[in-house]
């Protein structure tokens, strides 16, 4: 039986962090045995907010770092096709076609647009930023993905993709599936500063590649319960980033101790420092095998390049097949 397909990925804007892991990476690792996975390094998407040369010159380094993170968390290149978006010219052509089926008002209603503009300090969106969901639809539909693991902030983008697929199928022929979204078990991980979301731009992250010393430094300075002045004061567990992280990354064997710490914290019988030290232990236990795998790949950059070239070649082959079907359905395959 043919496996269903997944398309997912990230913009190469820097190191991946724990928020990425709980939001989508963990699902990708789990599902690569069940699905045929295409994992995109979405370098073109970075240009929607950072097209300047000072940023594009960093892309190669960021691409390599991101792929190392993928491999380190357990993405298997024998099971998942890792490829670079900009090396698939067919995706641009497909995006142009989809753009003809998508209205400007529809794109202006995408709720993340204003947030992205605010974060990037933009007052007017570029054509590329406004059309971001259309290019994303081309990424997803060029491999005819059935499932898209994403963070919850991307759900509105997947809905645009579903609409594009429906519009194309209705206007021409049934070429595309309507992909479903899959959100991680912990959709949003709070930042170390207590803000609602862990974000590279906010600098409130714990990276998957952080050393044990870096993890300890970040955890010991984490935001906890602002109403708690002394260790003997009753504290709040719900919404407290330290306990959110303990629940997200503690193993089954840690469950009893985490439960005990929650009870003690609520009744003012344990201080922040002790709980944070336990979290340092939990996170480093989680990250140690990731660090080990990353180190092995870092020693062999030729292998990483080989993986990327093979994955990009396979993805382009799929894109070419899809574009051929699209042109056939539209009756614009003039020489085919």
N, C-alpha and C positions, 0 to 999 in steps of 0.2 A: 504494500500500500504506500502511495506517495505521501511523504510528510508535508504538512502545511508549513507555510513560510512565515518567518518573523523578519521585520526590518526595524532596526533601532540603532542608536548611536549618539554621538555627542559632538559639539563644536570643539575643536582643539584650541582652547583659550588658556590652557595651563593644566596643572596637575589635577587629577580627579580626587575627590574627597569622600568622607564617610556618607555624606548626603547622597552622592551619586550611587553609592553602593546600595543603600536601603531603598532608594527611589527606583532604580532600574537594573543596576549591575547584577544584583543577587538573582533577579528573575532571569536574566540572560544566561547566567551560569546554569541554573536549574533546568531551563527549557531547551538547552542546546542538544540534549539527548532526544527530546521529543519532537522538536521542530528543526527545519532547515533554516539556519540563522544567517542573515546578512547584516553585518555590523559596519555602519558607515562612520568614517572619520569626516565630519561635515565641515571641511575647510571653507567652502564657498559661503556657508551660512555665517561665518565670522565676519564677512565683508559687509553684512547688512548694517552693522553698527561700528565696525572698525576697518574701513577700507584704506586707511592711511599706510604709507610705506613703513613707518616705524612698527606697525603691527604685522604687516604681511611678511616682513623679514624674519619674524619670530615663528612663522607658521611651521616651517620644517622641523624646528626643535620641538614645538608643541605637539605636532603630529606624532613624532617619535615617542615623546613622553606619554602621550595618551595611549598609544598602542602597548607600551610597556605596562601601563596600568591594567589594560584589558587582559593581557597575558598573565599578569601577576595574580589577578583575582580568580583565575581559573578558566578564562575563555580559551577553548581549545581550537587552534586553527585548522585541525582536522575535521572539526564539527561545525565551526562558524567561519563564514567568509568575511574577513576583515578587509575593507577597501577604502580608497581615498576618493571622495566625491568629485573633486575637480578633474580627476583623470578619466571621468566618464562623460565625454562630450554629449552623448545621447540624452543625458538627463536635462541639459539645457534646452534641447529641441523639444523634449516632452513638456517642459515647463512652459514654453512659448504656446504650445497647443492648448494646454490646460488654462493658461491665462486668458485665452479667447473665450473660455466657458465660465469665467469667474468675474463677477462685477466688482467694481471699486467699493460700493457701499457694503457689500458682503465682507470684504476684507477689513474695512474700517470698523466693523462690528466685532472683530476678534478681540476678546477682552485683554489679551496679553500685550497688544500693540502699545497702549498708553504706558503700561508698566515698563516695557522695554525702552520706549522713548525717554521716559523719566530717568531710568537708570543710566542711559547713554547720554543724557543731557541734550536731547534733540527736541526741537520745537516743531519741526516739519519732517515727516518720514521720507526717506528716499524711495524711489520706485522699487528698489530691491527689498527694503524693509517691509513695505506694504505688501509686496508679493512673496514674502517669506513663506507663508503657508502653502502657496502654490508650488514653489520649488520643493518644499517638503513633501507635498503630494506626489510630485514627480519622483522623488527619491523612493517613496514607499511603493508606488504603483509600478515603477519600472521593473521591480522584481516580483510584482503581484503578491505582495505580502498579505497574509491573513490576520496577523496579530502584530501589534506595536506596543511593546513595553515602554511606558513613559512615566515621567513625574506628572502629578495631577495638574500642574500649570500648563501642560501641553495638550490636555484633553480637547480644548477648543480647536486646536490645529488639526487633530485627527478627525474631528467632525467635518472640517473643510475638505479633507481628503476623501471622506465618505461621500460628500456631496459631489465632488469632482468625478468620482467613479460612477455615481448614479447618473449624473448629467451626461457623461460620455457614453455610457451604456445605453441610455435612453435615446440620445441624439443619433448615435451611429450603430454600434453592435455591442453585445455583451462581451467585453474584453477583460474587464477588471473585477476582482472581488471587492467587497466593501470591508475594509479591515476593522477589526475590533481593537480597543485599547485595553491595556493591562497595567494597572497601577500597583506599585510595590506594597508590601505589608505595612511598612512605615512610610507613607507617601512623602511626608516632609519632616526632615530632621532639623530641630532648632539649632541656631548658631551657638557657638561657645559664649557669645555675649548676651544670650537670652533672647535675641531677636527671632522672629517667627521662622526664618529659613536660613540654613547654612548656605553661604554664598561666597564665591571667590572674590567678587568685587567688594564685599563687605569686610573681607579679611577675618572672618569668624569661623574658619574651617579647620578640620583636622584632616590632613591629606593621607591618602592611602600609602604614600611613599615617605611619610614622616618617620624619623628615627624614634627610638624609644624615649630618648631625652627630649625631643621636640614634643612628643605626645604628653609627657609628664609636665612640661612647662605650660602647655596650653590647658590641660585639664586642671592643674592647680590654680589657674587664674580664671577658671570658668565662673560664669554667673550662676547663682543658685536661687535662694529665697531672699529677696530684699527686705522682707519683714522680720527676718531672723537676725538679731543683733548678737546674741550669745549662744554658745553651743547648747545651753540648757533651755533655750526658748523652743517651744513647739514649732515645728517647721512644716512647710507645705511640700508634699511629694508630687502631686498632680501639676504638670506643667513645668516642673523643675528640670532643667536640661540634664543635670547629672543623673537623675533617675530615668529620664527618657532614654539616655544612652545606655544605662545599665540594662534596661528592658530590651533594647534593640540588639545589644551585642553580647549579653551574658549567655553562656551555654546552659544546657539543662542542669548541669552540676552546680551552677551558680545560683539557681533559682531560690533555693532555701536561704542562702545568705542575703540575697537581694531583698527578699521578703522581710527578713529580720531587720535589715537596715532601714527599710521603710517604716516599720513599726517604731523603731528606736528614734528615728528622725522626727516622726509625728509627735512623739512624746518628749522631745528634748533630751534624749539620752545618748546622742552621738553627735559629734561635730562634723562640719563640712570637710575638714581636712582628712579625717579617717575615711569618709565615704569616697572622697576624691581619689585617695591613694588606692582604694579598692577598684575604682573605675580605671585608673592607670593600668593596673594589673590586667583587668578584663580586656581593655583595648589592645594592649601589647600582645596578649595571648591570641587575640583575633588577628592582629596585623603581622605577627611573626612569620607565618607561612607565606603570606603575600610578599613580605620583604625578601624572603628566601628565593621565591620564584622570580621576582623582579631582578634580583642580583644575577641569577643564572642567565637571563636574557640580556642583561646589560653587558655581560662578558662576551656576547655573541651578536653584535649588531648586524652582521651579514645575514644571520638567520631571520632577524626581524624584518629586514628589507626583502628577503625572499618571500616571507609570509605575506607582506603587503603587495608585492608584485603579483603573486599567484592569486590573491584574493581580488585584486583590482581587475585582473584579466578575466576571472570568472564572472564578476559583477557586470563588466562591460558586455560580455557575451549575452547575458540575460537581458541587458538593456537594449541591445541590438535586436534581439528576438521580439521584445515587447514593442519597440518602435516600428518594426516591420508590420506587426499585427495592427497597430494603431493606424498606420498609413493605409493598410489594406481595408480596414473598416471604414475609413474616411474616403476611400476611393482616390487617394492622392499618391498611390504607389505607381507613378507614371511609367516606370521602366521595369517594374517587377511583375 
